[in-house]
Amino acid sequence: GFSELTLDRGLIRPVRDEPRTTFEHMYTPQNMTEGLSRQFSAVTPDDFDGVDVEYIDGITWQKETVECRIAGDVGRRVEKVTLEGVTDRTRAWRYGMRRRMMQKYRRWSYSFSTEMDALNSRYLSYCALADDVPGYGQSALMLSYDSGIIESSEPLDWSAGGAHVVGIRRPDGTMSGPYSATRIDDYRLSVTGVDFVPDTSWSIEPPHILFGPVTLWSYPALITAINPNGTEGASVEATNYDPRIYQYDNATPA
């Protein structure tokens, strides 16, 4: 596995970087105090195009090196990693391949601020992020909910065509969904199977919704840092989630 020990509110907690399917929290313009900043790291000639992992072989007890390459790698600039405590070539190779895939596919960095909301999340929490860039997800407040019909505080943009989905923020900040969305009119859509009863009475903050085309409705991200700003807010850093990073986790070297 690929676990790290982290400090979480003064306690040591193991965190696994592994494939995810269920979002934990959602952060949108509805609960950001400083909007989402996205930065892309473009490929340059100085980027690594291979990883070499040095480990101690469990049979010979000699130092061995396993080369970790993906299609297109020529090994012109290789990251060299020494792996302590690993005596198995396959495990060393899997570690190196994970690292190589992270180099290739973790290219986006995100930052934003919230009030206290972000303190719900932890290191490597899997979250749905959004901004107000047209063509991607759009966020709004849920004004009413009745038998699967959601009324939005903002007109919903279906112009992209194709399938659309909606995620719904529960009172504890976690995300329910996403659910397939069917258009009723500019402000209303219908969904089925919502796993909680949205409270739109305004006795508590109404649910937030995050709506958009099925492939562009949110930016899937892993939280990498949460820094409290006094007692009133927090600033957050995150990186993009990409399932391709994990594709060699159970493979074996040639």
C-alpha positions as CSV (number, residue, x, y, z in Angstrom):
1,G,0.0,0.0,0.0
2,F,0.9,3.7,-0.2
3,S,0.3,5.1,3.3
4,E,1.7,8.2,5.0
5,L,1.7,9.2,8.7
6,T,0.3,12.6,9.2
7,L,-0.3,14.9,12.1
8,D,-4.0,15.6,12.5
9,R,-5.0,17.9,15.3
10,G,-2.0,16.7,17.3
11,L,-2.6,13.0,16.6
12,I,-0.6,10.8,14.3
13,R,-3.0,9.3,11.7
14,P,-2.2,7.0,8.7
15,V,-3.5,8.2,5.4
16,R,-3.7,6.0,2.3
17,D,-3.4,7.5,-1.2
18,E,-5.5,5.0,-3.1
19,P,-8.3,5.0,-5.7
20,R,-11.4,6.8,-4.7
21,T,-15.0,6.6,-5.8
22,T,-17.0,8.6,-3.1
23,F,-16.5,12.3,-2.6
24,E,-16.2,13.5,0.9
25,H,-16.9,17.3,0.8
26,M,-17.7,19.8,-1.8
27,Y,-16.3,23.4,-2.0
28,T,-17.9,25.9,-4.4
29,P,-18.3,29.6,-4.7
30,Q,-21.2,29.2,-2.3
31,N,-18.9,28.5,0.6
32,M,-15.5,30.0,-0.6
33,T,-14.4,33.3,0.9
34,E,-11.6,33.5,-1.7
35,G,-12.4,31.9,-5.0
36,L,-10.7,28.9,-6.5
37,S,-7.3,29.5,-8.1
38,R,-6.3,26.8,-10.6
39,Q,-2.7,26.4,-11.8
40,F,-1.5,24.0,-14.4
41,S,2.1,22.7,-14.5
42,A,3.0,22.3,-18.2
43,V,5.4,19.6,-19.4
44,T,8.9,20.9,-19.8
45,P,12.2,19.3,-21.1
46,D,13.4,19.3,-17.5
47,D,10.7,16.9,-16.4
48,F,11.6,13.4,-15.2
49,D,11.0,10.7,-17.8
50,G,11.6,7.7,-15.6
51,V,12.2,6.6,-12.0
52,D,14.9,4.3,-10.7
53,V,14.3,2.7,-7.4
54,E,17.1,1.3,-5.3
55,Y,16.3,-1.4,-2.8
56,I,18.0,-4.2,-0.9
57,D,17.2,-7.6,-2.5
58,G,15.7,-10.1,0.0
59,I,17.6,-13.0,-1.4
60,T,21.1,-11.7,-2.2
61,W,21.0,-8.7,0.3
62,Q,22.7,-6.7,-2.3
63,K,21.6,-3.3,-3.5
64,E,19.5,-3.6,-6.7
65,T,17.9,-1.0,-8.9
66,V,14.6,-1.5,-10.8
67,E,13.8,0.8,-13.7
68,C,10.3,2.2,-13.8
69,R,9.2,3.5,-17.2
70,I,6.0,4.2,-19.0
71,A,5.3,4.5,-22.7
72,G,7.5,7.2,-24.3
73,D,10.1,7.3,-21.5
74,V,13.7,7.1,-22.7
75,G,15.3,7.7,-19.3
76,R,16.9,11.0,-20.3
77,R,16.3,12.5,-16.8
78,V,15.6,9.9,-14.2
79,E,14.5,10.5,-10.6
80,K,16.6,8.2,-8.3
81,V,14.8,6.9,-5.2
82,T,16.2,4.8,-2.4
83,L,13.5,2.7,-0.7
84,E,14.2,1.7,2.9
85,G,12.7,-1.5,4.3
86,V,11.6,-3.0,0.9
87,T,13.2,-6.2,-0.2
88,D,11.0,-7.2,-3.0
89,R,11.5,-6.2,-6.6
90,T,7.8,-6.1,-7.4
91,R,7.0,-3.8,-4.5
92,A,9.9,-1.5,-5.3
93,W,8.7,-1.3,-9.0
94,R,5.1,-0.6,-8.0
95,Y,6.3,2.2,-5.7
96,G,8.4,3.7,-8.6
97,M,5.6,3.4,-11.1
98,R,3.2,5.1,-8.7
99,R,5.7,7.9,-8.4
100,R,6.2,8.1,-12.2
101,M,2.4,8.3,-12.8
102,M,2.2,11.1,-10.2
103,Q,4.8,13.0,-12.0
104,K,2.9,12.7,-15.3
105,Y,-0.7,13.1,-14.1
106,R,-0.7,15.4,-11.0
107,R,-0.4,18.6,-13.0
108,W,-3.0,20.9,-11.5
109,S,-2.8,22.7,-8.2
110,Y,-5.7,24.4,-6.5
111,S,-6.1,27.0,-3.7
112,F,-9.1,28.6,-2.1
113,S,-10.3,29.8,1.3
114,T,-13.5,29.2,3.3
115,E,-14.9,30.2,6.6
116,M,-14.7,27.2,9.0
117,D,-16.0,24.7,6.4
118,A,-12.6,23.4,5.2
119,L,-11.8,22.2,8.7
120,N,-14.1,19.3,8.0
121,S,-11.6,17.9,5.5
122,R,-8.3,16.2,6.2
123,Y,-5.0,15.5,4.4
124,L,-5.8,13.7,1.1
125,S,-9.6,14.1,1.5
126,Y,-11.3,13.4,-1.8
127,C,-13.3,16.5,-2.6
128,A,-15.3,18.1,-5.4
129,L,-14.2,21.7,-6.2
130,A,-15.9,24.3,-8.4
131,D,-15.5,27.8,-9.6
132,D,-17.7,30.1,-11.7
133,V,-16.0,29.5,-15.1
134,P,-18.7,29.1,-17.7
135,G,-19.0,25.6,-19.2
136,Y,-17.9,23.8,-16.0
137,G,-20.0,23.2,-12.9
138,Q,-22.2,25.9,-11.5
139,S,-23.2,26.2,-7.9
140,A,-26.4,27.6,-6.3
141,L,-28.5,27.3,-3.3
142,M,-31.4,24.8,-3.2
143,L,-34.6,26.9,-2.6
144,S,-37.0,23.9,-2.4
145,Y,-37.0,20.1,-2.6
146,D,-40.2,18.1,-3.2
147,S,-40.3,14.5,-4.4
148,G,-37.0,14.7,-6.2
149,I,-37.6,18.1,-7.7
150,I,-34.9,20.6,-6.9
151,E,-35.4,24.3,-7.3
152,S,-32.2,26.3,-7.8
153,S,-31.5,29.9,-6.8
154,E,-29.7,30.4,-10.1
155,P,-30.8,29.5,-13.7
156,L,-29.3,26.2,-14.7
157,D,-27.2,26.1,-17.9
158,W,-27.9,23.0,-20.0
159,S,-26.4,24.3,-23.2
160,A,-23.5,21.8,-23.2
161,G,-26.0,19.1,-24.2
162,G,-25.7,15.5,-23.1
163,A,-25.9,14.0,-19.6
164,H,-25.8,16.4,-16.6
165,V,-25.4,15.6,-12.9
166,V,-25.9,17.4,-9.6
167,G,-24.2,17.0,-6.3
168,I,-25.9,18.2,-3.1
169,R,-24.2,19.4,0.1
170,R,-25.5,17.8,3.3
171,P,-25.7,19.9,6.5
172,D,-22.4,18.5,7.7
173,G,-20.6,19.6,4.5
174,T,-20.3,16.2,2.9
175,M,-21.5,15.7,-0.6
176,S,-24.5,13.5,-1.6
177,G,-24.3,12.3,-5.2
178,P,-23.7,13.1,-7.9
179,Y,-27.1,12.2,-9.3
180,S,-28.3,12.2,-12.9
181,A,-30.3,15.3,-13.5
182,T,-33.3,15.8,-15.7
183,R,-34.4,19.3,-16.8
184,I,-37.8,20.6,-15.9
185,D,-37.3,24.3,-16.6
186,D,-34.6,27.0,-16.1
187,Y,-34.7,26.8,-12.3
188,R,-35.8,23.2,-11.7
189,L,-34.5,19.7,-12.2
190,S,-35.4,16.3,-11.0
191,V,-33.3,13.5,-9.5
192,T,-34.0,10.1,-8.0
193,G,-32.4,8.3,-5.1
194,V,-31.3,11.2,-2.9
195,D,-29.9,9.6,0.3
196,F,-31.0,12.3,2.8
197,V,-33.9,14.7,3.1
198,P,-32.7,18.3,2.1
199,D,-33.9,20.9,4.6
200,T,-34.9,24.1,2.7
201,S,-36.8,25.7,5.7
202,W,-33.9,28.2,6.2
203,S,-33.8,27.2,9.9
204,I,-30.4,26.0,8.9
205,E,-28.3,27.0,5.8
206,P,-30.0,25.6,2.8
207,P,-28.2,22.8,0.8
208,H,-25.8,23.9,-1.9
209,I,-26.0,22.3,-5.3
210,L,-23.2,21.7,-7.8
211,F,-24.6,21.1,-11.3
212,G,-23.0,20.6,-14.7
213,P,-22.1,18.3,-17.6
214,V,-21.2,14.8,-16.4
215,T,-17.6,15.1,-17.4
216,L,-17.1,18.7,-16.3
217,W,-19.3,19.3,-13.3
218,S,-16.5,19.5,-10.8
219,Y,-12.7,19.4,-10.4
220,P,-12.0,16.1,-8.5
221,A,-9.2,16.9,-6.0
222,L,-7.2,15.6,-3.1
223,I,-6.6,18.1,-0.2
224,T,-2.9,18.6,0.4
225,A,-3.0,21.4,3.1
226,I,-5.5,23.1,5.3
227,N,-4.2,26.2,7.2
228,P,-6.5,27.8,9.8
229,N,-6.7,31.6,9.5
230,G,-7.3,32.5,13.2
231,T,-10.7,31.3,14.4
232,E,-12.7,32.5,11.4
233,G,-11.5,30.7,8.4
234,A,-9.1,28.4,6.6
235,S,-7.0,28.4,3.4
236,V,-6.8,25.2,1.5
237,E,-4.4,23.7,-1.1
238,A,-5.2,20.7,-3.2
239,T,-4.0,18.7,-6.3
240,N,-6.0,17.0,-9.0
241,Y,-7.3,13.5,-8.6
242,D,-6.5,11.2,-11.5
243,P,-7.3,7.5,-11.5
244,R,-4.5,6.7,-13.9
245,I,-2.0,7.3,-11.1
246,Y,-3.0,3.9,-9.6
247,Q,-3.0,1.7,-12.6
248,Y,0.2,-0.1,-11.8
249,D,-0.5,-0.7,-8.1
250,N,-1.2,-4.4,-8.6
251,A,0.8,-5.0,-11.7
252,T,4.2,-6.8,-12.0
253,P,7.3,-5.7,-13.7
254,A,8.4,-7.3,-17.0
